[in-house]
Amino acid sequence: MQKNMGSADRIIRVIVAIVIAGLYFGGQISGTTGIVLLVLAVVFVLTSFISFCPLYLPFGFSTRGKGE
């Protein structure tokens, strides 16, 4: 499993996950939509920690820079 996420991509994913979690636990989003977004936030955090996004693989996409 080769890393295919750059640091900017990882930071953006964590920020989005924090915002989604804040909205969910703050009561702004709820129900099925809230649960789906919360699961998406967890996936964002997990993929950020391992620096690998499985959806990038079939398209040959990478956000890693040459020096990363």
C-alpha positions as a Markdown table, in Angstrom:
| # | Residue | x | y | z |
|---|---|---|---|---|
| 1 | Met | 0.0 | 0.0 | 0.0 |
| 2 | Gln | 1.8 | 3.0 | -1.3 |
| 3 | Lys | 1.0 | 6.4 | 0.3 |
| 4 | Asn | -0.9 | 8.7 | -2.1 |
| 5 | Met | -2.0 | 11.6 | 0.1 |
| 6 | Gly | -0.1 | 14.8 | 0.6 |
| 7 | Ser | 0.0 | 16.8 | 3.9 |
| 8 | Ala | -2.4 | 19.4 | 2.6 |
| 9 | Asp | -5.0 | 16.8 | 1.7 |
| 10 | Arg | -4.6 | 15.1 | 5.1 |
| 11 | Ile | -5.0 | 18.4 | 7.0 |
| 12 | Ile | -8.1 | 19.3 | 5.0 |
| 13 | Arg | -9.7 | 15.9 | 5.7 |
| 14 | Val | -9.0 | 16.2 | 9.4 |
| 15 | Ile | -10.5 | 19.7 | 9.5 |
| 16 | Val | -13.6 | 18.6 | 7.6 |
| 17 | Ala | -14.0 | 15.6 | 10.0 |
| 18 | Ile | -13.7 | 17.9 | 13.0 |
| 19 | Val | -16.4 | 20.3 | 11.6 |
| 20 | Ile | -18.7 | 17.4 | 10.9 |
| 21 | Ala | -18.2 | 15.9 | 14.3 |
| 22 | Gly | -18.8 | 19.3 | 15.9 |
| 23 | Leu | -22.0 | 19.8 | 13.9 |
| 24 | Tyr | -23.3 | 16.3 | 14.8 |
| 25 | Phe | -22.5 | 16.5 | 18.5 |
| 26 | Gly | -23.8 | 20.1 | 18.6 |
| 27 | Gly | -27.1 | 19.0 | 17.3 |
| 28 | Gln | -27.0 | 20.9 | 14.0 |
| 29 | Ile | -27.2 | 17.7 | 11.9 |
| 30 | Ser | -29.0 | 14.6 | 13.1 |
| 31 | Gly | -30.8 | 11.5 | 11.9 |
| 32 | Thr | -29.6 | 9.4 | 9.0 |
| 33 | Thr | -27.8 | 12.3 | 7.4 |
| 34 | Gly | -25.9 | 12.9 | 10.6 |
| 35 | Ile | -24.9 | 9.3 | 11.0 |
| 36 | Val | -23.7 | 9.0 | 7.4 |
| 37 | Leu | -21.7 | 12.2 | 7.7 |
| 38 | Leu | -20.2 | 11.0 | 11.0 |
| 39 | Val | -19.1 | 7.7 | 9.3 |
| 40 | Leu | -17.6 | 9.8 | 6.5 |
| 41 | Ala | -15.7 | 11.9 | 9.1 |
| 42 | Val | -14.3 | 8.7 | 10.6 |
| 43 | Val | -13.2 | 7.5 | 7.2 |
| 44 | Phe | -11.5 | 10.9 | 6.6 |
| 45 | Val | -9.6 | 10.6 | 9.8 |
| 46 | Leu | -8.5 | 7.0 | 9.2 |
| 47 | Thr | -7.4 | 7.7 | 5.7 |
| 48 | Ser | -5.5 | 10.8 | 6.9 |
| 49 | Phe | -3.6 | 8.8 | 9.5 |
| 50 | Ile | -2.5 | 6.1 | 7.0 |
| 51 | Ser | -1.9 | 8.6 | 4.2 |
| 52 | Phe | -3.7 | 6.3 | 1.7 |
| 53 | Cys | -7.0 | 6.9 | 0.0 |
| 54 | Pro | -8.4 | 3.8 | -1.8 |
| 55 | Leu | -10.5 | 5.9 | -4.1 |
| 56 | Tyr | -7.4 | 7.5 | -5.6 |
| 57 | Leu | -6.0 | 4.1 | -6.6 |
| 58 | Pro | -8.2 | 3.2 | -9.6 |
| 59 | Phe | -7.7 | 6.7 | -11.1 |
| 60 | Gly | -3.9 | 6.8 | -10.4 |
| 61 | Phe | -4.4 | 10.0 | -8.5 |
| 62 | Ser | -2.0 | 11.2 | -5.9 |
| 63 | Thr | -1.8 | 14.5 | -3.9 |
| 64 | Arg | 1.7 | 13.7 | -2.6 |
| 65 | Gly | 4.4 | 16.1 | -3.7 |
| 66 | Lys | 7.7 | 15.1 | -5.0 |
| 67 | Gly | 9.5 | 15.7 | -1.7 |
| 68 | Glu | 6.9 | 14.0 | 0.5 |
